[in-house]
Amino acid sequence: MSALSLRIPRSLHEQIRQLAKRDGISINQFIASAAAEKMSALLTEEYIETRAKRASLKKFQRVLKKVPDSEPEEYDRI
């Protein structure tokens, strides 16, 4: 593990403290989890953009043609 000195506004620090307490975790755990969630979102966005660049409309349409033309089951209707 490594240490990180972080300067944040008092109001934000207080909200983090209250939320961490409510969740039953330490402030360190709360901030580490928040950072991990943000990283996950950014990396997922990057992954999707990379995959989208490899996409092929022709291949997509070819796959869609294989889907049977039928009504959805009753439980799956909107």
DODRENVEX-995379 format. One record per atom (N, C-alpha, C): residue number from 1; residue in three letters; chain; atom name; x, y, z. Coordinates in steps of 0.02 Angstrom, whole numbers, plus 50000, padded with zeros to 5 digits. Example, Ala and Ser with C-alpha at 12.3 -4.5 7.8 and 13.67 -1.06 7.14 Angstrom:
BEGIN
resi resn chain name u v w
1 ala A N 50660 49716 50390
1 ala A CA 50615 49775 50390
1 ala A C 50660 49835 50390
2 ser A N 50642 49888 50354
2 ser A CA 50684 49947 50357
2 ser A C 50645 50002 50394
! end
This chain:
BEGIN
resi resn chain name u v w
1 met A N 50042 49941 50000
1 met A CA 50000 50000 50000
1 met A C 50044 50061 50000
2 ser A N 50015 50115 49975
2 ser A CA 50051 50178 49977
2 ser A C 50007 50232 50008
3 ala A N 50038 50285 50031
3 ala A CA 50002 50339 50063
3 ala A C 49993 50396 50012
4 leu A N 49938 50431 50020
4 leu A CA 49923 50487 49976
4 leu A C 49896 50544 50018
5 ser A N 49928 50601 50013
5 ser A CA 49905 50660 50049
5 ser A C 49856 50696 50003
6 leu A N 49797 50709 50029
6 leu A CA 49744 50737 49988
6 leu A C 49714 50797 50022
7 arg A N 49709 50852 49986
7 arg A CA 49678 50912 50013
7 arg A C 49609 50920 49981
8 ile A N 49559 50920 50024
8 ile A CA 49490 50928 50000
8 ile A C 49455 50979 50045
9 pro A N 49402 51009 50020
9 pro A CA 49364 51057 50062
9 pro A C 49335 51022 50123
10 arg A N 49331 51061 50177
10 arg A CA 49304 51033 50240
10 arg A C 49234 51003 50231
11 ser A N 49193 51038 50192
11 ser A CA 49124 51013 50183
11 ser A C 49123 50944 50149
12 leu A N 49167 50934 50100
12 leu A CA 49172 50869 50067
12 leu A C 49198 50817 50115
13 his A N 49249 50835 50154
13 his A CA 49277 50789 50203
13 his A C 49223 50767 50252
14 glu A N 49182 50814 50275
14 glu A CA 49129 50798 50323
14 glu A C 49077 50752 50292
15 gln A N 49058 50764 50230
15 gln A CA 49009 50720 50197
15 gln A C 49038 50650 50188
16 ile A N 49102 50646 50169
16 ile A CA 49134 50580 50162
16 ile A C 49135 50544 50229
17 arg A N 49153 50581 50281
17 arg A CA 49156 50551 50348
17 arg A C 49088 50523 50367
18 gln A N 49035 50562 50356
18 gln A CA 48968 50540 50374
18 gln A C 48946 50479 50333
19 leu A N 48960 50480 50269
19 leu A CA 48940 50424 50226
19 leu A C 48980 50361 50243
20 ala A N 49044 50369 50256
20 ala A CA 49085 50311 50275
20 ala A C 49060 50281 50340
21 lys A N 49043 50324 50387
21 lys A CA 49017 50300 50452
21 lys A C 48951 50263 50441
22 arg A N 48907 50292 50400
22 arg A CA 48843 50261 50386
22 arg A C 48852 50193 50354
23 asp A N 48904 50187 50312
23 asp A CA 48918 50124 50277
23 asp A C 48958 50075 50320
24 gly A N 48982 50100 50377
24 gly A CA 49021 50057 50422
24 gly A C 49091 50043 50397
25 ile A N 49120 50091 50361
25 ile A CA 49188 50083 50335
25 ile A C 49229 50144 50352
26 ser A N 49294 50138 50344
26 ser A CA 49338 50194 50357
26 ser A C 49336 50244 50300
27 ile A N 49359 50305 50314
27 ile A CA 49364 50355 50262
27 ile A C 49411 50331 50207
28 asn A N 49466 50299 50227
28 asn A CA 49513 50272 50177
28 asn A C 49478 50222 50131
29 gln A N 49440 50176 50160
29 gln A CA 49404 50127 50120
29 gln A C 49354 50161 50074
30 phe A N 49319 50212 50099
30 phe A CA 49270 50248 50060
30 phe A C 49303 50281 49999
31 ile A N 49358 50316 50011
31 ile A CA 49393 50352 49957
31 ile A C 49424 50303 49907
32 ala A N 49453 50248 49932
32 ala A CA 49481 50198 49888
32 ala A C 49427 50167 49844
33 ser A N 49369 50154 49873
33 ser A CA 49313 50126 49835
33 ser A C 49288 50176 49783
34 ala A N 49282 50239 49802
34 ala A CA 49260 50291 49756
34 ala A C 49309 50297 49697
35 ala A N 49373 50296 49712
35 ala A CA 49424 50301 49660
35 ala A C 49419 50240 49613
36 ala A N 49409 50181 49642
36 ala A CA 49404 50120 49601
36 ala A C 49343 50123 49556
37 glu A N 49287 50148 49582
37 glu A CA 49226 50154 49542
37 glu A C 49237 50202 49484
38 lys A N 49270 50258 49497
38 lys A CA 49283 50308 49444
38 lys A C 49330 50278 49391
39 met A N 49382 50243 49413
39 met A CA 49428 50210 49366
39 met A C 49391 50160 49324
40 ser A N 49348 50121 49355
40 ser A CA 49310 50070 49318
40 ser A C 49267 50103 49264
41 ala A N 49234 50158 49281
41 ala A CA 49192 50192 49233
41 ala A C 49233 50218 49174
42 leu A N 49289 50249 49189
42 leu A CA 49331 50277 49136
42 leu A C 49362 50222 49092
43 leu A N 49384 50168 49123
43 leu A CA 49414 50114 49085
43 leu A C 49361 50078 49043
44 thr A N 49301 50072 49069
44 thr A CA 49246 50041 49031
44 thr A C 49230 50084 48970
45 glu A N 49226 50149 48980
45 glu A CA 49213 50194 48924
45 glu A C 49268 50186 48870
46 glu A N 49330 50183 48893
46 glu A CA 49386 50175 48846
46 glu A C 49381 50108 48809
47 tyr A N 49363 50055 48844
47 tyr A CA 49355 49989 48814
47 tyr A C 49301 49989 48761
48 ile A N 49243 50020 48778
48 ile A CA 49187 50022 48731
48 ile A C 49206 50063 48669
49 glu A N 49240 50119 48678
49 glu A CA 49262 50159 48621
49 glu A C 49309 50119 48576
50 thr A N 49355 50081 48605
50 thr A CA 49401 50040 48567
50 thr A C 49364 49987 48528
51 arg A N 49316 49954 48561
51 arg A CA 49276 49902 48527
51 arg A C 49234 49932 48472
52 ala A N 49207 49991 48483
52 ala A CA 49164 50023 48433
52 ala A C 49203 50038 48369
53 lys A N 49266 50054 48376
53 lys A CA 49308 50068 48318
53 lys A C 49317 50006 48274
54 arg A N 49311 49948 48304
54 arg A CA 49318 49885 48267
54 arg A C 49252 49860 48240
55 ala A N 49198 49895 48255
55 ala A CA 49131 49872 48236
55 ala A C 49122 49872 48161
56 ser A N 49077 49827 48138
56 ser A CA 49061 49823 48068
56 ser A C 48986 49822 48060
57 leu A N 48959 49873 48027
57 leu A CA 48887 49877 48016
57 leu A C 48863 49817 47974
58 lys A N 48902 49797 47925
58 lys A CA 48882 49740 47883
58 lys A C 48875 49676 47925
59 lys A N 48924 49664 47969
59 lys A CA 48921 49604 48011
59 lys A C 48862 49608 48059
60 phe A N 48849 49667 48086
60 phe A CA 48793 49675 48131
60 phe A C 48727 49660 48095
61 gln A N 48719 49687 48036
61 gln A CA 48657 49675 47998
61 gln A C 48651 49602 47979
62 arg A N 48706 49568 47965
62 arg A CA 48705 49497 47949
62 arg A C 48680 49457 48009
63 val A N 48702 49475 48068
63 val A CA 48680 49440 48129
63 val A C 48606 49454 48141
64 leu A N 48584 49517 48132
64 leu A CA 48514 49533 48143
64 leu A C 48468 49495 48097
65 lys A N 48490 49480 48037
65 lys A CA 48449 49442 47990
65 lys A C 48435 49371 48015
66 lys A N 48476 49346 48060
66 lys A CA 48467 49279 48087
66 lys A C 48413 49276 48142
67 val A N 48394 49334 48167
67 val A CA 48343 49336 48220
67 val A C 48275 49322 48190
68 pro A N 48239 49273 48218
68 pro A CA 48174 49257 48190
68 pro A C 48124 49314 48197
69 asp A N 48082 49322 48147
69 asp A CA 48032 49374 48148
69 asp A C 47970 49346 48183
70 ser A N 47968 49354 48248
70 ser A CA 47911 49327 48287
70 ser A C 47895 49375 48344
71 glu A N 47836 49368 48370
71 glu A CA 47813 49409 48425
71 glu A C 47849 49387 48490
72 pro A N 47863 49434 48535
72 pro A CA 47895 49415 48598
72 pro A C 47847 49376 48643
73 glu A N 47874 49338 48689
73 glu A CA 47832 49303 48738
73 glu A C 47792 49355 48778
74 glu A N 47737 49334 48806
74 glu A CA 47693 49379 48843
74 glu A C 47731 49416 48899
75 tyr A N 47773 49380 48936
75 tyr A CA 47809 49409 48992
75 tyr A C 47863 49459 48970
76 asp A N 47879 49460 48905
76 asp A CA 47933 49502 48879
76 asp A C 47907 49561 48839
77 arg A N 47843 49572 48841
77 arg A CA 47813 49627 48804
77 arg A C 47815 49691 48845
78 ile A N 47818 49746 48809
78 ile A CA 47819 49812 48842
78 ile A C 47748 49838 48847
! end
